[in-house]
Amino acid sequence: MIWQLLSWFFLLMLLGWVTFPLAYHLFRKLPGRGFTLSRILGLLLWGFFFWLLSWLGILQNNKGGILLALFLVMLLSIWAGWKRWREIWGWVKDHWRLALAAESVFLLSFTFMTLVRASNPDATGTEKPMELAFINAILNSQTFPPHDPWLSGYSISYYHFGYILVGMLAKLTSTSGGVAFNLALISTFSLSALGAYGVVYNLLVSFGKT
């Protein structure tokens, strides 16, 4: 459990730094240059490439396919920052306090929600059993669309992109569906906290209050 927790955390952190050149390009008019949004952007793009290529039959739902989709995100980010490496590195050095604060927010929120879920990790009540079933169905589907966990021979007839994101991280970190369910809740909370911090930072700087 500890290994999966740490590998999940560092994978998200690394994804944010890898995607930052692309975020810098897309959000260059924001004071924070998209630094606090790069983790979310990278995860969404990664999931989109993996879902689309798997749905088209080009990739399979395994570690190789997931890594190839991640490689495409890396290529896109390299292309976006190819001529701006000095500018991007200079911005990071000038705004290291923002980077440190953002990483601290992510770490603290991740740790806090880990403690919360550790005290009550059961996937019971409301839609939690259904969500766990979707995660396990995606983990056990070789191709997309993923199999319906209740109706054999059919695919999931419900929105499931978020569960694909969970499945990607789970496969790369060799995490079971039950543990991935809780790590997904932890990640949602910590990424939301990081994004909210970024929104507040950009608003305050834009209006000259910092």
Secondary structure, DSSP 8 states (H G I E B T S, - for coil): -HHHHHHHHHHHHHHHHHHHHHHHHHTTTSTTTTGGGHHHHHHHHHHHHHHHHHHTTSS-SSHHHHHHHHHHHHHHHHHHHTT-HHHHHHHHHHTHHHHHHHHHHHHHHHHHHHHHHHHS----STTHHHHHHHHHHHHT-SSSS-B-SSSTT-B--S--HHHHHHHHHHHHTT--HHHHHHHHHHHHHHHHHHHHHHHHHHHHHHTT--
